[in-house]
Amino acid sequence: MGASLSSQTEGTNRTGMRPGLGDIPEGCLACVFMNLTPPEICNLARLNRAFRGAASSDSIWVKKLPTNYQDLLNLLPPERYQNMSKKDIFALLSRPVPFDDGYKEVWLDRVTGRVCMAISAKGMAITGIDDRRYWNRVSTEES
């Protein structure tokens, strides 16, 4: 059973007569991948060369990146993302990118591709209050 299944995923069976998953054009696979989440695309890329080729296409990954992904890249040194594919940029931005002296970080959600942000207490500012007690950070055992 395992031999017949692997022959179907690689394109043809031993006699070379039946088409398999490897015979699906990459353009068709790319259309399907547009409707999948990034983890699903990566899992399908493990099936065979045709799936892997379609899953590496920049046209798929540019749709998974947010429209402002270039602004997020600008938080990094240019040498970290130059000459990277869109898939690699998605992977890079899926990890936290610290900025503003490390008080804030931004990353992409791996499933939805949405931008997430974390702001530490030191990264926040209180505006509109003239009382100086609110402008100093006082460490306590409770905080």
C-alpha positions as CSV (number, residue, x, y, z in Angstrom):
1,M,0.0,0.0,0.0
2,G,2.8,2.4,0.8
3,A,4.4,2.0,-2.6
4,S,1.3,2.7,-4.4
5,L,0.6,5.8,-2.3
6,S,4.1,7.2,-2.9
7,S,3.9,6.6,-6.6
8,Q,0.7,8.6,-6.7
9,T,2.3,11.6,-5.0
10,E,5.4,11.6,-7.3
11,G,3.4,11.8,-10.5
12,T,3.2,8.4,-12.2
13,N,3.1,4.8,-11.1
14,R,5.7,2.2,-12.2
15,T,4.1,1.7,-15.6
16,G,4.1,5.5,-16.2
17,M,0.4,5.6,-17.2
18,R,-1.6,7.2,-14.4
19,P,-1.3,10.8,-13.4
20,G,-0.6,11.7,-9.8
21,L,-0.3,14.7,-7.5
22,G,3.0,15.7,-9.0
23,D,1.3,16.3,-12.4
24,I,-0.8,19.2,-11.1
25,P,0.6,22.4,-12.6
26,E,2.2,24.8,-10.1
27,G,-0.2,27.5,-11.3
28,C,-3.2,25.5,-10.2
29,L,-1.6,24.6,-6.9
30,A,-0.8,28.3,-6.4
31,C,-4.5,29.2,-6.8
32,V,-5.4,26.6,-4.1
33,F,-2.6,27.8,-1.8
34,M,-3.9,31.4,-1.9
35,N,-6.9,30.1,0.2
36,L,-4.9,28.3,2.8
37,T,-3.1,29.5,5.9
38,P,0.7,29.7,6.0
39,P,1.0,26.5,8.2
40,E,-1.2,24.6,5.8
41,I,0.9,25.7,2.9
42,C,4.1,24.6,4.6
43,N,2.6,21.2,5.5
44,L,1.5,20.6,1.9
45,A,5.0,21.7,0.6
46,R,6.3,18.5,2.1
47,L,4.3,16.3,-0.3
48,N,6.4,16.6,-3.4
49,R,8.5,18.9,-5.6
50,A,5.5,20.4,-7.4
51,F,3.9,21.4,-4.1
52,R,7.2,22.7,-2.8
53,G,7.7,24.8,-5.9
54,A,4.2,26.3,-5.7
55,A,4.6,26.9,-1.9
56,S,7.7,28.9,-2.5
57,S,6.1,31.3,-5.0
58,D,6.4,35.0,-4.0
59,S,2.9,35.6,-5.5
60,I,1.4,33.4,-2.7
61,W,3.4,34.9,0.1
62,V,2.9,38.5,-0.8
63,K,-0.8,37.9,-0.3
64,K,-0.1,36.5,3.2
65,L,1.9,39.6,4.2
66,P,0.2,42.7,5.6
67,T,0.1,45.7,3.3
68,N,2.5,47.6,5.6
69,Y,5.1,44.8,5.9
70,Q,7.7,47.2,4.4
71,D,7.2,49.4,7.4
72,L,7.9,46.5,9.7
73,L,11.0,45.6,7.7
74,N,12.3,49.1,8.2
75,L,12.6,48.4,11.9
76,L,15.3,45.9,11.0
77,P,18.8,46.5,9.5
78,P,18.5,46.2,5.7
79,E,21.1,43.5,5.5
80,R,18.8,41.1,7.5
81,Y,16.1,41.1,4.8
82,Q,17.8,42.0,1.5
83,N,17.5,39.4,-1.2
84,M,15.0,37.4,0.8
85,S,12.0,35.7,-0.8
86,K,8.5,36.7,0.4
87,K,8.2,33.4,2.2
88,D,11.4,34.1,4.1
89,I,10.3,37.6,4.9
90,F,7.0,36.2,6.3
91,A,9.1,33.8,8.5
92,L,11.4,36.6,9.6
93,L,8.5,38.8,10.6
94,S,6.7,35.9,12.4
95,R,9.4,36.3,15.1
96,P,9.2,39.3,17.5
97,V,11.0,42.4,16.1
98,P,12.0,44.7,19.0
99,F,12.1,48.5,18.5
100,D,11.9,51.7,20.5
101,D,14.9,50.7,22.7
102,G,13.4,47.3,23.2
103,Y,10.2,48.6,24.9
104,K,8.0,47.5,22.1
105,E,8.0,44.5,19.7
106,V,6.0,43.6,16.7
107,W,5.4,40.3,14.8
108,L,3.1,38.6,12.4
109,D,0.6,36.0,13.6
110,R,1.7,32.8,11.8
111,V,-1.9,31.7,11.0
112,T,-3.7,34.9,10.1
113,G,-0.8,37.1,9.0
114,R,-2.1,39.9,11.1
115,V,0.3,42.3,12.9
116,C,0.7,41.8,16.7
117,M,2.3,44.3,19.0
118,A,3.5,44.1,22.6
119,I,4.3,47.3,24.6
120,S,6.0,47.1,28.0
121,A,5.0,49.5,30.8
122,K,8.2,51.5,30.2
123,G,7.2,52.0,26.6
124,M,3.9,53.7,27.5
125,A,3.5,57.4,28.1
126,I,0.9,59.2,30.2
127,T,-0.4,62.3,28.6
128,G,-2.7,65.0,29.9
129,I,-1.8,64.7,33.5
130,D,0.2,67.5,35.2
131,D,0.8,65.6,38.5
132,R,4.5,64.6,38.5
133,R,3.7,61.5,40.6
134,Y,2.3,59.8,37.5
135,W,5.5,60.5,35.4
136,N,7.9,58.5,37.5
137,R,8.2,54.8,37.5
138,V,8.2,53.6,41.1
139,S,9.1,49.9,41.6
140,T,7.1,48.1,44.2
141,E,6.9,44.5,45.3
142,E,3.4,44.4,43.7
143,S,4.5,45.5,40.3
